[in-house]
Amino acid sequence: MESTVSDFEMVKSLRNARVAEVEKAQLGRLAEVLAVADDSIEAQVYVVKLLDVHPSLGKVSGRRLLADLGVVAFTRVGQLTASQRSGILTAVGESQ
């Protein structure tokens, strides 16, 4: 039974980390989300979900942007190349 509790806690922490990243994107802080380490929990969020909620894009524009950049819709943040990250940030006006 003890393993079930720890499994539950692990799933809960994964979900909370993902929700936090989506909330950052919703606030227009996508650069912060895309800067996470590729092997972190936060890097497991689907890019399409982040673009769906970003204030300057939305569902249709976000998916069109991904297609233009050659990114498959269900690519995770940790799977993006540096040029794809840069292209996304430029498109949403958060380029550095």
Biopython code that builds the backbone (N, CA, C, O; Angstrom):
import numpy as np
from Bio.PDB.StructureBuilder import StructureBuilder

atoms = [
    (1, "MET", "N", (0.820, -1.196, 0.000)),
    (1, "MET", "CA", (0.000, 0.000, 0.000)),
    (1, "MET", "C", (0.863, 1.259, 0.000)),
    (1, "MET", "O", (0.481, 2.282, -0.569)),
    (2, "GLU", "N", (2.003, 1.179, 0.628)),
    (2, "GLU", "CA", (2.885, 2.334, 0.705)),
    (2, "GLU", "C", (3.338, 2.792, -0.680)),
    (2, "GLU", "O", (3.467, 3.993, -0.918)),
    (3, "SER", "N", (3.576, 1.866, -1.583)),
    (3, "SER", "CA", (3.996, 2.203, -2.940)),
    (3, "SER", "C", (2.891, 2.966, -3.673)),
    (3, "SER", "O", (3.184, 3.853, -4.475)),
    (4, "THR", "N", (1.638, 2.634, -3.411)),
    (4, "THR", "CA", (0.517, 3.317, -4.050)),
    (4, "THR", "C", (0.481, 4.786, -3.644)),
    (4, "THR", "O", (0.225, 5.660, -4.473)),
    (5, "VAL", "N", (0.733, 5.050, -2.387)),
    (5, "VAL", "CA", (0.735, 6.436, -1.912)),
    (5, "VAL", "C", (1.853, 7.222, -2.587)),
    (5, "VAL", "O", (1.635, 8.351, -3.026)),
    (6, "SER", "N", (3.027, 6.650, -2.675)),
    (6, "SER", "CA", (4.133, 7.372, -3.301)),
    (6, "SER", "C", (3.891, 7.541, -4.799)),
    (6, "SER", "O", (4.265, 8.565, -5.370)),
    (7, "ASP", "N", (3.270, 6.550, -5.443)),
    (7, "ASP", "CA", (2.918, 6.686, -6.854)),
    (7, "ASP", "C", (1.922, 7.822, -7.036)),
    (7, "ASP", "O", (2.045, 8.631, -7.956)),
    (8, "PHE", "N", (0.942, 7.874, -6.157)),
    (8, "PHE", "CA", (-0.059, 8.934, -6.212)),
    (8, "PHE", "C", (0.601, 10.295, -6.038)),
    (8, "PHE", "O", (0.282, 11.236, -6.765)),
    (9, "GLU", "N", (1.503, 10.405, -5.098)),
    (9, "GLU", "CA", (2.203, 11.668, -4.854)),
    (9, "GLU", "C", (3.055, 12.071, -6.057)),
    (9, "GLU", "O", (3.151, 13.252, -6.391)),
    (10, "MET", "N", (3.674, 11.076, -6.707)),
    (10, "MET", "CA", (4.493, 11.376, -7.869)),
    (10, "MET", "C", (3.621, 11.897, -9.017)),
    (10, "MET", "O", (3.979, 12.877, -9.670)),
    (11, "VAL", "N", (2.509, 11.263, -9.260)),
    (11, "VAL", "CA", (1.594, 11.710, -10.312)),
    (11, "VAL", "C", (1.067, 13.102, -9.993)),
    (11, "VAL", "O", (0.941, 13.947, -10.879)),
    (12, "LYS", "N", (0.763, 13.331, -8.734)),
    (12, "LYS", "CA", (0.267, 14.643, -8.306)),
    (12, "LYS", "C", (1.317, 15.729, -8.553)),
    (12, "LYS", "O", (0.985, 16.819, -9.019)),
    (13, "SER", "N", (2.570, 15.436, -8.245)),
    (13, "SER", "CA", (3.620, 16.424, -8.451)),
    (13, "SER", "C", (3.854, 16.675, -9.943)),
    (13, "SER", "O", (4.114, 17.811, -10.341)),
    (14, "LEU", "N", (3.767, 15.637, -10.767)),
    (14, "LEU", "CA", (3.893, 15.802, -12.212)),
    (14, "LEU", "C", (2.789, 16.704, -12.747)),
    (14, "LEU", "O", (3.041, 17.619, -13.532)),
    (15, "ARG", "N", (1.575, 16.435, -12.316)),
    (15, "ARG", "CA", (0.435, 17.229, -12.772)),
    (15, "ARG", "C", (0.575, 18.678, -12.339)),
    (15, "ARG", "O", (0.319, 19.587, -13.129)),
    (16, "ASN", "N", (0.975, 18.902, -11.103)),
    (16, "ASN", "CA", (1.130, 20.271, -10.598)),
    (16, "ASN", "C", (2.203, 21.038, -11.366)),
    (16, "ASN", "O", (2.040, 22.225, -11.652)),
    (17, "ALA", "N", (3.306, 20.354, -11.701)),
    (17, "ALA", "CA", (4.380, 20.999, -12.460)),
    (17, "ALA", "C", (3.890, 21.379, -13.849)),
    (17, "ALA", "O", (4.182, 22.471, -14.337)),
    (18, "ARG", "N", (3.151, 20.487, -14.483)),
    (18, "ARG", "CA", (2.632, 20.774, -15.818)),
    (18, "ARG", "C", (1.624, 21.914, -15.793)),
    (18, "ARG", "O", (1.646, 22.787, -16.661)),
    (19, "VAL", "N", (0.748, 21.909, -14.804)),
    (19, "VAL", "CA", (-0.251, 22.984, -14.677)),
    (19, "VAL", "C", (0.452, 24.326, -14.484)),
    (19, "VAL", "O", (0.037, 25.332, -15.058)),
    (20, "ALA", "N", (1.504, 24.344, -13.687)),
    (20, "ALA", "CA", (2.245, 25.585, -13.446)),
    (20, "ALA", "C", (2.846, 26.127, -14.746)),
    (20, "ALA", "O", (2.839, 27.337, -14.975)),
    (21, "GLU", "N", (3.363, 25.243, -15.587)),
    (21, "GLU", "CA", (3.954, 25.680, -16.850)),
    (21, "GLU", "C", (2.883, 26.225, -17.799)),
    (21, "GLU", "O", (3.112, 27.218, -18.490)),
    (22, "VAL", "N", (1.735, 25.588, -17.832)),
    (22, "VAL", "CA", (0.635, 26.068, -18.676)),
    (22, "VAL", "C", (0.164, 27.438, -18.181)),
    (22, "VAL", "O", (-0.141, 28.317, -18.988)),
    (23, "GLU", "N", (0.105, 27.623, -16.872)),
    (23, "GLU", "CA", (-0.299, 28.918, -16.323)),
    (23, "GLU", "C", (0.696, 30.019, -16.696)),
    (23, "GLU", "O", (0.297, 31.150, -16.973)),
    (24, "LYS", "N", (1.990, 29.688, -16.704)),
    (24, "LYS", "CA", (2.999, 30.676, -17.122)),
    (24, "LYS", "C", (2.778, 31.075, -18.575)),
    (24, "LYS", "O", (2.849, 32.255, -18.917)),
    (25, "ALA", "N", (2.509, 30.084, -19.432)),
    (25, "ALA", "CA", (2.258, 30.373, -20.848)),
    (25, "ALA", "C", (1.011, 31.233, -21.005)),
    (25, "ALA", "O", (0.962, 32.121, -21.856)),
    (26, "GLN", "N", (0.018, 30.967, -20.190)),
    (26, "GLN", "CA", (-1.236, 31.724, -20.243)),
    (26, "GLN", "C", (-1.008, 33.189, -19.864)),
    (26, "GLN", "O", (-1.730, 34.077, -20.317)),
    (27, "LEU", "N", (-0.003, 33.427, -19.034)),
    (27, "LEU", "CA", (0.331, 34.786, -18.608)),
    (27, "LEU", "C", (1.299, 35.470, -19.575)),
    (27, "LEU", "O", (1.719, 36.603, -19.338)),
    (28, "GLY", "N", (1.655, 34.778, -20.670)),
    (28, "GLY", "CA", (2.565, 35.359, -21.654)),
    (28, "GLY", "C", (4.022, 35.190, -21.308)),
    (28, "GLY", "O", (4.862, 35.951, -21.789)),
    (29, "ARG", "N", (4.345, 34.209, -20.485)),
    (29, "ARG", "CA", (5.731, 33.962, -20.073)),
    (29, "ARG", "C", (6.253, 32.675, -20.706)),
    (29, "ARG", "O", (6.816, 31.820, -20.022)),
    (30, "LEU", "N", (6.062, 32.548, -22.008)),
    (30, "LEU", "CA", (6.457, 31.340, -22.722)),
    (30, "LEU", "C", (7.972, 31.150, -22.743)),
    (30, "LEU", "O", (8.449, 30.016, -22.705)),
    (31, "ALA", "N", (8.726, 32.232, -22.801)),
    (31, "ALA", "CA", (10.191, 32.129, -22.800)),
    (31, "ALA", "C", (10.686, 31.411, -21.549)),
    (31, "ALA", "O", (11.625, 30.618, -21.607)),
    (32, "GLU", "N", (10.058, 31.693, -20.444)),
    (32, "GLU", "CA", (10.408, 31.040, -19.179)),
    (32, "GLU", "C", (10.122, 29.538, -19.245)),
    (32, "GLU", "O", (10.897, 28.729, -18.735)),
    (33, "VAL", "N", (9.020, 29.177, -19.866)),
    (33, "VAL", "CA", (8.642, 27.769, -19.976)),
    (33, "VAL", "C", (9.587, 27.025, -20.918)),
    (33, "VAL", "O", (9.998, 25.900, -20.632)),
    (34, "LEU", "N", (9.926, 27.653, -22.034)),
    (34, "LEU", "CA", (10.790, 26.991, -23.012)),
    (34, "LEU", "C", (12.245, 26.925, -22.562)),
    (34, "LEU", "O", (13.045, 26.221, -23.179)),
    (35, "ALA", "N", (12.599, 27.636, -21.512)),
    (35, "ALA", "CA", (13.974, 27.637, -21.016)),
    (35, "ALA", "C", (14.263, 26.502, -20.031)),
    (35, "ALA", "O", (15.390, 26.386, -19.549)),
    (36, "VAL", "N", (13.273, 25.668, -19.725)),
    (36, "VAL", "CA", (13.489, 24.583, -18.759)),
    (36, "VAL", "C", (14.434, 23.536, -19.328)),
    (36, "VAL", "O", (14.574, 23.406, -20.544)),
    (37, "ALA", "N", (15.072, 22.800, -18.447)),
    (37, "ALA", "CA", (15.972, 21.724, -18.865)),
    (37, "ALA", "C", (15.189, 20.635, -19.585)),
    (37, "ALA", "O", (14.071, 20.302, -19.193)),
    (38, "ASP", "N", (15.780, 20.083, -20.637)),
    (38, "ASP", "CA", (15.094, 19.086, -21.457)),
    (38, "ASP", "C", (14.705, 17.818, -20.702)),
    (38, "ASP", "O", (13.793, 17.107, -21.123)),
    (39, "ASP", "N", (15.377, 17.527, -19.601)),
    (39, "ASP", "CA", (15.068, 16.309, -18.852)),
    (39, "ASP", "C", (14.254, 16.587, -17.579)),
    (39, "ASP", "O", (14.130, 15.716, -16.718)),
    (40, "SER", "N", (13.711, 17.781, -17.467)),
    (40, "SER", "CA", (12.925, 18.131, -16.283)),
    (40, "SER", "C", (11.475, 17.697, -16.441)),
    (40, "SER", "O", (11.029, 17.376, -17.543)),
    (41, "ILE", "N", (10.754, 17.690, -15.347)),
    (41, "ILE", "CA", (9.327, 17.356, -15.375)),
    (41, "ILE", "C", (8.578, 18.362, -16.249)),
    (41, "ILE", "O", (7.680, 17.987, -17.002)),
    (42, "GLU", "N", (8.944, 19.620, -16.147)),
    (42, "GLU", "CA", (8.266, 20.677, -16.883)),
    (42, "GLU", "C", (8.418, 20.514, -18.386)),
    (42, "GLU", "O", (7.562, 20.967, -19.146)),
    (43, "ALA", "N", (9.488, 19.877, -18.824)),
    (43, "ALA", "CA", (9.747, 19.691, -20.251)),
    (43, "ALA", "C", (8.832, 18.640, -20.872)),
    (43, "ALA", "O", (8.886, 18.413, -22.080)),
    (44, "GLN", "N", (8.004, 18.003, -20.071)),
    (44, "GLN", "CA", (7.091, 16.985, -20.570)),
    (44, "GLN", "C", (5.767, 17.564, -21.070)),
    (44, "GLN", "O", (4.924, 16.824, -21.577)),
    (45, "VAL", "N", (5.579, 18.864, -20.935)),
    (45, "VAL", "CA", (4.341, 19.518, -21.377)),
    (45, "VAL", "C", (4.332, 19.570, -22.908)),
    (45, "VAL", "O", (5.356, 19.842, -23.536)),
    (46, "TYR", "N", (3.170, 19.308, -23.495)),
    (46, "TYR", "CA", (3.033, 19.418, -24.941)),
    (46, "TYR", "C", (3.070, 20.884, -25.358)),
    (46, "TYR", "O", (2.394, 21.724, -24.762)),
    (47, "VAL", "N", (3.851, 21.182, -26.370)),
    (47, "VAL", "CA", (3.993, 22.551, -26.858)),
    (47, "VAL", "C", (2.646, 23.093, -27.330)),
    (47, "VAL", "O", (2.341, 24.265, -27.108)),
    (48, "VAL", "N", (1.846, 22.261, -27.972)),
    (48, "VAL", "CA", (0.559, 22.709, -28.490)),
    (48, "VAL", "C", (-0.331, 23.240, -27.367)),
    (48, "VAL", "O", (-1.071, 24.202, -27.569)),
    (49, "LYS", "N", (-0.267, 22.630, -26.201)),
    (49, "LYS", "CA", (-1.077, 23.084, -25.064)),
    (49, "LYS", "C", (-0.638, 24.478, -24.621)),
    (49, "LYS", "O", (-1.471, 25.314, -24.270)),
    (50, "LEU", "N", (0.654, 24.721, -24.639)),
    (50, "LEU", "CA", (1.175, 26.032, -24.251)),
    (50, "LEU", "C", (0.742, 27.117, -25.237)),
    (50, "LEU", "O", (0.389, 28.228, -24.840)),
    (51, "LEU", "N", (0.773, 26.781, -26.521)),
    (51, "LEU", "CA", (0.394, 27.766, -27.542)),
    (51, "LEU", "C", (-1.107, 28.005, -27.561)),
    (51, "LEU", "O", (-1.558, 29.110, -27.861)),
    (52, "ASP", "N", (-1.883, 26.974, -27.241)),
    (52, "ASP", "CA", (-3.345, 27.120, -27.184)),
    (52, "ASP", "C", (-3.767, 28.195, -26.187)),
    (52, "ASP", "O", (-4.745, 28.905, -26.418)),
    (53, "VAL", "N", (-3.041, 28.316, -25.089)),
    (53, "VAL", "CA", (-3.438, 29.233, -24.023)),
    (53, "VAL", "C", (-2.674, 30.558, -24.046)),
    (53, "VAL", "O", (-3.006, 31.475, -23.295)),
    (54, "HIS", "N", (-1.660, 30.666, -24.895)),
    (54, "HIS", "CA", (-0.861, 31.900, -24.938)),
    (54, "HIS", "C", (-1.722, 33.058, -25.433)),
    (54, "HIS", "O", (-2.463, 32.906, -26.404)),
    (55, "PRO", "N", (-1.631, 34.226, -24.768)),
    (55, "PRO", "CA", (-2.496, 35.364, -25.115)),
    (55, "PRO", "C", (-2.353, 35.886, -26.546)),
    (55, "PRO", "O", (-3.309, 36.445, -27.083)),
    (56, "SER", "N", (-1.209, 35.724, -27.165)),
    (56, "SER", "CA", (-1.044, 36.271, -28.516)),
    (56, "SER", "C", (-1.341, 35.256, -29.616)),
    (56, "SER", "O", (-1.251, 35.594, -30.796)),
    (57, "LEU", "N", (-1.692, 34.020, -29.258)),
    (57, "LEU", "CA", (-1.943, 33.017, -30.285)),
    (57, "LEU", "C", (-3.358, 32.461, -30.220)),
    (57, "LEU", "O", (-4.280, 33.013, -30.821)),
    (58, "GLY", "N", (-3.518, 31.387, -29.501)),
    (58, "GLY", "CA", (-4.785, 30.676, -29.480)),
    (58, "GLY", "C", (-4.652, 29.360, -30.213)),
    (58, "GLY", "O", (-3.585, 29.023, -30.725)),
    (59, "LYS", "N", (-5.740, 28.625, -30.258)),
    (59, "LYS", "CA", (-5.703, 27.263, -30.769)),
    (59, "LYS", "C", (-5.318, 27.174, -32.255)),
    (59, "LYS", "O", (-4.400, 26.433, -32.607)),
    (60, "VAL", "N", (-5.989, 27.900, -33.104)),
    (60, "VAL", "CA", (-5.737, 27.800, -34.544)),
    (60, "VAL", "C", (-4.376, 28.391, -34.911)),
    (60, "VAL", "O", (-3.604, 27.766, -35.638)),
    (61, "SER", "N", (-4.084, 29.574, -34.419)),
    (61, "SER", "CA", (-2.804, 30.221, -34.736)),
    (61, "SER", "C", (-1.622, 29.430, -34.194)),
    (61, "SER", "O", (-0.577, 29.346, -34.839)),
    (62, "GLY", "N", (-1.786, 28.858, -33.021)),
    (62, "GLY", "CA", (-0.712, 28.064, -32.425)),
    (62, "GLY", "C", (-0.406, 26.823, -33.244)),
    (62, "GLY", "O", (0.760, 26.485, -33.452)),
    (63, "ARG", "N", (-1.436, 26.148, -33.707)),
    (63, "ARG", "CA", (-1.234, 24.949, -34.520)),
    (63, "ARG", "C", (-0.655, 25.312, -35.890)),
    (63, "ARG", "O", (0.153, 24.565, -36.442)),
    (64, "ARG", "N", (-1.064, 26.445, -36.431)),
    (64, "ARG", "CA", (-0.516, 26.898, -37.707)),
    (64, "ARG", "C", (0.970, 27.213, -37.552)),
    (64, "ARG", "O", (1.775, 26.881, -38.422)),
    (65, "LEU", "N", (1.327, 27.852, -36.447)),
    (65, "LEU", "CA", (2.733, 28.162, -36.172)),
    (65, "LEU", "C", (3.563, 26.889, -36.088)),
    (65, "LEU", "O", (4.647, 26.810, -36.666)),
    (66, "LEU", "N", (3.057, 25.897, -35.371)),
    (66, "LEU", "CA", (3.780, 24.631, -35.261)),
    (66, "LEU", "C", (3.984, 24.003, -36.641)),
    (66, "LEU", "O", (5.070, 23.512, -36.946)),
    (67, "ALA", "N", (2.945, 24.017, -37.469)),
    (67, "ALA", "CA", (3.057, 23.455, -38.814)),
    (67, "ALA", "C", (4.097, 24.213, -39.631)),
    (67, "ALA", "O", (4.887, 23.605, -40.353)),
    (68, "ASP", "N", (4.098, 25.546, -39.517)),
    (68, "ASP", "CA", (5.068, 26.367, -40.259)),
    (68, "ASP", "C", (6.506, 26.056, -39.838)),
    (68, "ASP", "O", (7.430, 26.114, -40.650)),
    (69, "LEU", "N", (6.676, 25.726, -38.565)),
    (69, "LEU", "CA", (8.013, 25.420, -38.047)),
    (69, "LEU", "C", (8.388, 23.950, -38.211)),
    (69, "LEU", "O", (9.507, 23.549, -37.891)),
    (70, "GLY", "N", (7.452, 23.153, -38.709)),
    (70, "GLY", "CA", (7.718, 21.725, -38.893)),
    (70, "GLY", "C", (7.704, 20.940, -37.597)),
    (70, "GLY", "O", (8.375, 19.914, -37.478)),
    (71, "VAL", "N", (6.937, 21.422, -36.621)),
    (71, "VAL", "CA", (6.844, 20.764, -35.325)),
    (71, "VAL", "C", (5.537, 19.976, -35.275)),
    (71, "VAL", "O", (4.465, 20.523, -35.532)),
    (72, "VAL", "N", (5.633, 18.703, -34.947)),
    (72, "VAL", "CA", (4.443, 17.865, -34.804)),
    (72, "VAL", "C", (3.648, 18.358, -33.594)),
    (72, "VAL", "O", (4.232, 18.744, -32.582)),
    (73, "ALA", "N", (2.331, 18.345, -33.698)),
    (73, "ALA", "CA", (1.461, 18.924, -32.665)),
    (73, "ALA", "C", (1.749, 18.409, -31.260)),
    (73, "ALA", "O", (1.740, 19.187, -30.306)),
    (74, "PHE", "N", (2.002, 17.122, -31.119)),
    (74, "PHE", "CA", (2.192, 16.595, -29.777)),
    (74, "PHE", "C", (3.665, 16.396, -29.425)),
    (74, "PHE", "O", (4.058, 15.383, -28.845)),
    (75, "THR", "N", (4.462, 17.392, -29.794)),
    (75, "THR", "CA", (5.862, 17.443, -29.399)),
    (75, "THR", "C", (5.931, 18.036, -28.004)),
    (75, "THR", "O", (5.206, 18.979, -27.688)),
    (76, "ARG", "N", (6.788, 17.494, -27.183)),
    (76, "ARG", "CA", (6.954, 18.017, -25.826)),
    (76, "ARG", "C", (8.033, 19.101, -25.832)),
    (76, "ARG", "O", (8.892, 19.120, -26.714)),
    (77, "VAL", "N", (7.988, 19.981, -24.869)),
    (77, "VAL", "CA", (8.939, 21.088, -24.776)),
    (77, "VAL", "C", (10.377, 20.581, -24.846)),
    (77, "VAL", "O", (11.211, 21.179, -25.525)),
    (78, "GLY", "N", (10.667, 19.507, -24.164)),
    (78, "GLY", "CA", (12.024, 18.970, -24.140)),
    (78, "GLY", "C", (12.506, 18.423, -25.465)),
    (78, "GLY", "O", (13.701, 18.177, -25.630)),
    (79, "GLN", "N", (11.606, 18.225, -26.416)),
    (79, "GLN", "CA", (11.964, 17.691, -27.728)),
    (79, "GLN", "C", (12.219, 18.776, -28.768)),
    (79, "GLN", "O", (12.642, 18.473, -29.883)),
    (80, "LEU", "N", (11.972, 20.022, -28.423)),
    (80, "LEU", "CA", (12.174, 21.123, -29.371)),
    (80, "LEU", "C", (13.658, 21.396, -29.582)),
    (80, "LEU", "O", (14.463, 21.286, -28.658)),
    (81, "THR", "N", (14.002, 21.751, -30.809)),
    (81, "THR", "CA", (15.372, 22.187, -31.086)),
    (81, "THR", "C", (15.496, 23.659, -30.711)),
    (81, "THR", "O", (14.495, 24.337, -30.478)),
    (82, "ALA", "N", (16.710, 24.136, -30.655)),
    (82, "ALA", "CA", (16.947, 25.543, -30.326)),
    (82, "ALA", "C", (16.314, 26.460, -31.366)),
    (82, "ALA", "O", (15.769, 27.505, -31.011)),
    (83, "SER", "N", (16.376, 26.092, -32.631)),
    (83, "SER", "CA", (15.791, 26.942, -33.669)),
    (83, "SER", "C", (14.266, 26.941, -33.597)),
    (83, "SER", "O", (13.635, 27.961, -33.876)),
    (84, "GLN", "N", (13.673, 25.820, -33.231)),
    (84, "GLN", "CA", (12.215, 25.775, -33.065)),
    (84, "GLN", "C", (11.783, 26.636, -31.887)),
    (84, "GLN", "O", (10.788, 27.356, -31.977)),
    (85, "ARG", "N", (12.517, 26.569, -30.791)),
    (85, "ARG", "CA", (12.208, 27.415, -29.633)),
    (85, "ARG", "C", (12.299, 28.890, -29.999)),
    (85, "ARG", "O", (11.440, 29.696, -29.643)),
    (86, "SER", "N", (13.355, 29.213, -30.711)),
    (86, "SER", "CA", (13.555, 30.600, -31.136)),
    (86, "SER", "C", (12.431, 31.056, -32.057)),
    (86, "SER", "O", (11.939, 32.176, -31.919)),
    (87, "GLY", "N", (12.019, 30.211, -32.991)),
    (87, "GLY", "CA", (10.936, 30.543, -33.907)),
    (87, "GLY", "C", (9.633, 30.780, -33.192)),
    (87, "GLY", "O", (8.891, 31.701, -33.533)),
    (88, "ILE", "N", (9.344, 29.955, -32.198)),
    (88, "ILE", "CA", (8.109, 30.108, -31.416)),
    (88, "ILE", "C", (8.150, 31.422, -30.651)),
    (88, "ILE", "O", (7.181, 32.181, -30.665)),
    (89, "LEU", "N", (9.260, 31.693, -29.989)),
    (89, "LEU", "CA", (9.370, 32.917, -29.191)),
    (89, "LEU", "C", (9.296, 34.168, -30.053)),
    (89, "LEU", "O", (8.703, 35.168, -29.648)),
    (90, "THR", "N", (9.888, 34.120, -31.225)),
    (90, "THR", "CA", (9.805, 35.246, -32.152)),
    (90, "THR", "C", (8.364, 35.480, -32.582)),
    (90, "THR", "O", (7.904, 36.620, -32.633)),
    (91, "ALA", "N", (7.655, 34.400, -32.890)),
    (91, "ALA", "CA", (6.263, 34.508, -33.345)),
    (91, "ALA", "C", (5.338, 35.086, -32.285)),
    (91, "ALA", "O", (4.376, 35.780, -32.612)),
    (92, "VAL", "N", (5.623, 34.804, -31.017)),
    (92, "VAL", "CA", (4.743, 35.308, -29.951)),
    (92, "VAL", "C", (5.252, 36.632, -29.365)),
    (92, "VAL", "O", (4.655, 37.175, -28.436)),
    (93, "GLY", "N", (6.351, 37.141, -29.912)),
    (93, "GLY", "CA", (6.872, 38.433, -29.468)),
    (93, "GLY", "C", (7.656, 38.365, -28.165)),
    (93, "GLY", "O", (7.752, 39.357, -27.442)),
    (94, "GLU", "N", (8.216, 37.201, -27.864)),
    (94, "GLU", "CA", (9.007, 37.058, -26.646)),
    (94, "GLU", "C", (10.473, 36.762, -26.946)),
    (94, "GLU", "O", (11.194, 36.281, -26.071)),
    (95, "SER", "N", (10.922, 37.042, -28.164)),
    (95, "SER", "CA", (12.306, 36.735, -28.489)),
    (95, "SER", "C", (13.245, 37.544, -27.627)),
    (95, "SER", "O", (12.943, 38.668, -27.226)),
    (96, "GLN", "N", (14.385, 36.953, -27.352)),
    (96, "GLN", "CA", (15.324, 37.572, -26.409)),
    (96, "GLN", "C", (16.415, 38.320, -27.110)),
    (96, "GLN", "O", (17.285, 38.897, -26.458)),
]
sb = StructureBuilder()
sb.init_structure("model")
sb.init_model(0)
sb.init_chain("A")
sb.init_seg("    ")
for serial, (resi, resn, name, xyz) in enumerate(atoms, 1):
    if name == "N":
        sb.init_residue(resn, " ", resi, " ")
    sb.init_atom(name, np.array(xyz, "f"), 0.0, 1.0, " ", f" {name:<3s}", serial, name[0])
structure = sb.get_structure()
